[in-house]
């Protein structure tokens, strides 16, 4: 379980290490919709916040031995965040990714100086290999989404939104394993509602809320490289039980259309996972009430620009 206090502690720890990304009014005339441009974050992904929080906390507490470094498992983005943060702090990083990870992400991991190991066809297989490696090597394991420091770091996005748009009613976020959702929901609790948007082909939170507990789901679809967790994290599920988000699903066609719209309308080159939250609005999966003030988190830019029309 995390609370806003954890998010505020993360905000203090990572200050000066990450970018405070801008909030863009889509239509300044009406003032009802904003895009939180987190795709402009260092390493191109919101997960850089949680990675710095986890690594710096590890150094503070002594749970991270700089000589042994950190290890992460990732569909790509968590690995990029941890590789970047580790390089900035001066510790080694080993990142396990599926064999299906996009080549653009694998190349950037190596550019950041990480040792990359490709294992299995999906995140869950890379995760098990990373756990084994961390145990054997004594490295600090940095989870992609289900650790308090990781989720609290992501929650600093919510703090920035509520500082920049203090009368916002609703924050819309994409959900994979749920670290981003958990952090923002904890930060926004009692101040704004959270809409959790998931691909219909990877409904981790939606299925857990229906079942009353985290359950495994199949992993497929255009956003699987970023939102491809097999089940919702325990932290995210606990926060969802406490805060009761609005949960909506969007199909691959809606995600692809939203990604294209972000490029054509605003020249935002983002990955499919980052476009999923925006698809929640453009597909009408979530329909704001008249005058409802909504902020959408656009959370990742690690994509191949050649795939944008």
C-alpha positions as CSV (number, residue, x, y, z in Angstrom):
1,X,0.0,0.0,0.0
2,X,1.2,3.5,-0.8
3,X,-0.2,6.9,0.1
4,X,0.3,10.5,-0.9
5,X,3.0,10.7,1.8
6,X,5.1,8.2,-0.1
7,X,4.6,10.2,-3.3
8,X,5.7,13.4,-1.6
9,X,8.8,11.6,-0.2
10,X,9.6,10.4,-3.7
11,X,9.1,14.0,-5.0
12,X,11.7,15.3,-2.6
13,X,14.2,12.4,-3.4
14,X,14.1,12.7,-7.2
15,X,13.9,16.5,-7.4
16,X,16.6,17.7,-9.8
17,X,17.0,14.2,-11.3
18,X,14.0,14.2,-13.5
19,X,12.1,16.7,-15.7
20,X,9.0,18.5,-14.6
21,X,7.1,17.8,-17.8
22,X,4.6,20.3,-19.2
23,X,0.8,20.2,-19.1
24,X,-0.6,21.4,-22.4
25,X,-4.1,22.8,-22.7
26,X,-5.7,21.2,-25.8
27,X,-8.1,24.0,-26.3
28,X,-7.2,27.1,-24.2
29,X,-10.6,28.6,-25.0
30,X,-12.6,26.0,-23.1
31,X,-10.0,24.9,-20.6
32,X,-11.5,21.4,-20.2
33,X,-8.8,19.1,-21.5
34,X,-5.0,18.9,-20.8
35,X,-2.3,16.6,-21.9
36,X,0.4,15.8,-19.4
37,X,3.4,15.5,-21.8
38,X,5.3,12.9,-19.8
39,X,6.6,11.4,-23.1
40,X,9.2,14.3,-22.8
41,X,10.6,12.7,-19.6
42,X,14.3,11.6,-19.5
43,X,14.7,8.2,-21.3
44,X,11.3,8.9,-23.0
45,X,9.2,7.3,-20.3
46,X,7.5,8.1,-17.0
47,X,9.2,5.1,-15.4
48,X,12.4,7.2,-15.0
49,X,10.8,8.7,-11.9
50,X,10.3,5.4,-10.1
51,X,13.7,4.1,-11.2
52,X,15.5,7.1,-9.7
53,X,13.4,6.8,-6.5
54,X,14.2,3.1,-6.1
55,X,17.9,3.4,-6.8
56,X,18.4,6.5,-4.7
57,X,16.5,4.9,-1.8
58,X,18.6,1.8,-2.2
59,X,21.8,3.9,-1.9
60,X,20.4,5.7,1.2
61,X,19.4,2.5,3.0
62,X,22.4,0.4,1.9
63,X,20.2,-2.2,0.1
64,X,22.0,-1.3,-3.1
65,X,25.7,-2.3,-3.4
66,X,27.1,0.0,-6.2
67,X,29.6,-2.8,-7.1
68,X,26.7,-5.2,-7.8
69,X,24.3,-2.8,-9.4
70,X,20.7,-3.2,-10.3
71,X,18.7,-5.6,-12.4
72,X,15.3,-5.1,-14.1
73,X,12.9,-7.0,-16.2
74,X,11.0,-5.1,-18.8
75,X,9.1,-5.1,-22.0
76,X,11.4,-2.2,-22.8
77,X,10.5,1.0,-20.9
78,X,11.2,0.0,-17.3
79,X,14.6,-1.3,-18.5
80,X,15.3,2.0,-20.3
81,X,14.4,4.0,-17.1
82,X,16.5,1.9,-14.9
83,X,19.5,1.8,-17.3
84,X,19.4,5.6,-17.6
85,X,19.0,6.2,-13.9
86,X,21.7,3.7,-13.0
87,X,24.1,5.3,-15.5
88,X,23.4,8.8,-14.0
89,X,24.1,7.5,-10.5
90,X,27.1,5.5,-11.5
91,X,26.0,1.9,-10.9
92,X,25.8,-1.0,-13.4
93,X,22.5,-2.2,-14.8
94,X,21.5,-5.6,-16.2
95,X,18.1,-5.6,-18.0
96,X,16.1,-8.7,-19.0
97,X,13.7,-8.2,-21.9
98,X,11.6,-10.6,-24.0
99,X,12.9,-11.7,-27.3
100,X,9.9,-9.8,-28.8
101,X,11.0,-6.4,-27.3
102,X,11.1,-3.7,-30.0
103,X,14.5,-3.3,-31.6
104,X,14.5,0.5,-30.9
105,X,14.2,-0.1,-27.2
106,X,16.9,-2.8,-27.1
107,X,19.3,-0.5,-29.0
108,X,18.7,2.3,-26.6
109,X,19.2,0.1,-23.6
110,X,22.7,-0.7,-24.9
111,X,23.3,3.0,-25.6
112,X,22.7,3.7,-21.9
113,X,25.3,1.1,-21.0
114,X,23.1,-1.7,-19.8
115,X,23.9,-5.3,-20.2
116,X,20.9,-6.7,-22.1
117,X,19.6,-10.3,-21.9
118,X,16.7,-11.4,-24.0
119,X,14.7,-14.3,-22.6
120,X,11.3,-15.7,-23.6
121,X,8.4,-14.3,-25.5
122,X,6.7,-12.1,-22.9
123,X,7.5,-10.0,-19.9
124,X,6.7,-12.7,-17.3
125,X,9.5,-14.9,-18.7
126,X,12.0,-12.1,-18.6
127,X,10.9,-11.3,-15.1
128,X,11.6,-14.8,-13.7
129,X,15.0,-14.8,-15.3
130,X,15.8,-11.4,-13.8
131,X,14.7,-12.6,-10.3
132,X,17.1,-15.6,-10.6
133,X,19.9,-13.3,-11.7
134,X,19.3,-10.8,-8.9
135,X,19.4,-13.6,-6.3
136,X,22.6,-15.1,-7.6
137,X,24.4,-11.8,-8.2
138,X,23.2,-9.9,-5.2
139,X,22.0,-7.0,-7.4
140,X,19.1,-4.8,-6.4
141,X,16.0,-5.8,-8.2
142,X,14.0,-3.0,-9.6
143,X,10.5,-4.1,-10.5
144,X,8.7,-2.7,-13.5
145,X,5.7,-1.6,-11.5
146,X,5.1,-3.5,-8.2
147,X,7.4,-1.9,-5.6
148,X,6.5,1.0,-3.3
149,X,9.4,3.2,-4.5
150,X,8.5,2.6,-8.2
151,X,4.8,3.4,-7.8
152,X,5.5,6.4,-5.6
153,X,7.9,7.8,-8.1
154,X,5.3,7.6,-10.8
155,X,2.9,9.3,-8.5
156,X,4.9,12.5,-8.7
157,X,3.2,13.0,-12.1
158,X,-0.1,13.4,-10.3
159,X,1.4,15.9,-7.9
160,X,2.6,18.0,-10.9
161,X,-0.8,17.8,-12.6
162,X,-2.7,18.9,-9.5
163,X,-0.2,21.7,-8.9
164,X,-0.5,23.0,-12.5
165,X,-4.2,22.4,-12.9
166,X,-5.5,22.6,-9.3
167,X,-9.2,22.4,-10.2
168,X,-8.8,19.3,-12.4
169,X,-11.6,16.8,-11.9
170,X,-10.3,13.7,-13.6
171,X,-6.9,12.2,-14.5
172,X,-6.8,9.6,-17.2
173,X,-4.0,7.0,-17.1
174,X,-3.1,3.9,-19.0
175,X,-2.7,0.6,-17.0
176,X,-0.4,-2.3,-17.6
177,X,1.0,-3.6,-14.3
178,X,-0.4,-0.6,-12.6
179,X,2.5,1.3,-11.1
180,X,1.6,4.6,-12.9
181,X,-2.1,4.1,-11.9
182,X,-1.2,3.3,-8.3
183,X,1.1,6.3,-7.8
184,X,-1.3,8.8,-9.4
185,X,-4.3,7.4,-7.6
186,X,-2.5,7.7,-4.3
187,X,-1.4,11.3,-5.1
188,X,-4.9,12.3,-6.3
189,X,-6.9,10.5,-3.5
190,X,-9.6,12.9,-2.3
191,X,-8.7,15.5,-4.8
192,X,-9.5,14.1,-8.3
193,X,-10.9,10.9,-9.8
194,X,-8.8,8.6,-11.8
195,X,-9.9,6.8,-15.0
196,X,-7.9,3.7,-15.6
197,X,-7.7,2.8,-19.3
198,X,-6.6,-0.7,-20.5
199,X,-6.4,-2.5,-23.8
200,X,-9.2,-5.0,-24.2
201,X,-6.6,-7.7,-24.9
202,X,-4.7,-7.1,-21.7
203,X,-7.3,-6.1,-19.0
204,X,-5.2,-6.7,-15.8
205,X,-7.0,-4.2,-13.5
206,X,-10.4,-4.7,-15.0
207,X,-10.2,-8.4,-14.6
208,X,-8.9,-8.1,-11.0
209,X,-11.7,-5.8,-10.0
210,X,-14.3,-8.2,-11.5
211,X,-12.7,-11.2,-9.8
212,X,-12.0,-9.5,-6.5
213,X,-8.3,-10.3,-6.7
214,X,-5.4,-10.1,-9.1
215,X,-5.7,-12.8,-11.8
216,X,-3.6,-13.8,-14.8
217,X,-4.7,-12.5,-18.3
218,X,-3.5,-13.3,-21.8
219,X,-1.1,-10.8,-23.2
220,X,-1.4,-9.7,-26.8
221,X,-2.1,-6.6,-29.0
222,X,-0.4,-3.5,-30.2
223,X,0.4,-2.1,-26.7
224,X,1.8,-5.3,-25.3
225,X,5.4,-4.1,-25.3
226,X,4.5,-1.4,-22.8
227,X,1.3,-2.6,-21.1
228,X,2.1,-6.3,-21.3
229,X,2.0,-7.4,-17.7
230,X,0.2,-10.7,-17.1
231,X,-1.5,-9.5,-14.0
232,X,-2.1,-6.3,-12.0
233,X,0.4,-5.6,-9.3
234,X,-0.5,-6.0,-5.7
235,X,0.2,-2.4,-4.9
236,X,-2.1,-1.2,-7.8
237,X,-4.9,-3.6,-6.7
238,X,-4.7,-2.4,-3.1
239,X,-4.8,1.2,-4.2
240,X,-7.8,0.4,-6.6
241,X,-9.7,-1.2,-3.7
242,X,-9.2,1.9,-1.7
243,X,-9.8,4.6,-4.3
244,X,-12.3,2.9,-6.7
245,X,-11.2,4.2,-10.1
246,X,-13.3,4.3,-13.2
247,X,-12.1,1.3,-15.3
248,X,-12.6,1.3,-19.1
249,X,-11.3,-0.8,-22.0
250,X,-10.2,0.2,-25.5
251,X,-9.5,-2.0,-28.4
252,X,-6.4,-2.0,-30.6
253,X,-8.1,0.0,-33.3
254,X,-8.9,2.8,-30.9
255,X,-5.3,2.8,-29.5
256,X,-3.9,3.0,-33.0
257,X,-6.3,5.8,-34.0
258,X,-5.4,7.8,-30.9
259,X,-1.7,7.4,-31.5
260,X,-2.2,8.7,-35.1
261,X,-4.3,11.6,-33.8
262,X,-1.6,12.6,-31.3
263,X,0.9,12.7,-34.1
264,X,-1.3,14.4,-36.7
265,X,-2.9,16.9,-34.4
266,X,-0.1,17.8,-32.0
267,X,3.1,16.2,-33.5
268,X,3.5,14.0,-30.5
269,X,5.4,10.9,-31.5
270,X,4.4,8.4,-28.8
271,X,4.2,4.6,-28.5
272,X,0.9,2.7,-28.5
273,X,0.9,2.2,-24.7
274,X,1.2,5.9,-24.2
275,X,-1.7,6.6,-26.6
276,X,-4.0,4.1,-24.7
277,X,-5.1,6.7,-22.2
278,X,-6.0,9.2,-24.9
279,X,-7.9,6.5,-26.7
280,X,-10.1,6.3,-23.6
281,X,-11.5,9.7,-24.6
282,X,-11.3,9.6,-28.4
283,X,-13.2,6.3,-28.5
284,X,-15.8,7.5,-26.0
285,X,-15.0,4.6,-23.6
286,X,-14.9,7.4,-21.0
287,X,-17.2,10.3,-21.7
288,X,-16.6,13.4,-19.5
289,X,-19.6,15.3,-18.2
290,X,-20.1,18.8,-19.6
291,X,-17.6,21.1,-18.1
292,X,-15.6,18.3,-16.5
293,X,-11.9,19.2,-16.4
294,X,-9.8,16.3,-17.6
295,X,-6.0,15.7,-17.7
296,X,-4.6,12.8,-19.8
297,X,-1.2,11.3,-19.1
298,X,0.8,10.7,-22.3
299,X,3.5,8.6,-20.8
300,X,6.0,7.2,-23.3
301,X,7.9,8.2,-26.5
302,X,10.0,5.1,-27.2
303,X,8.6,4.2,-30.6
304,X,9.8,4.0,-34.2
305,X,8.9,7.3,-35.9
306,X,8.8,5.5,-39.2
307,X,5.5,3.8,-38.1
308,X,3.7,7.2,-37.8
309,X,1.6,8.2,-40.7
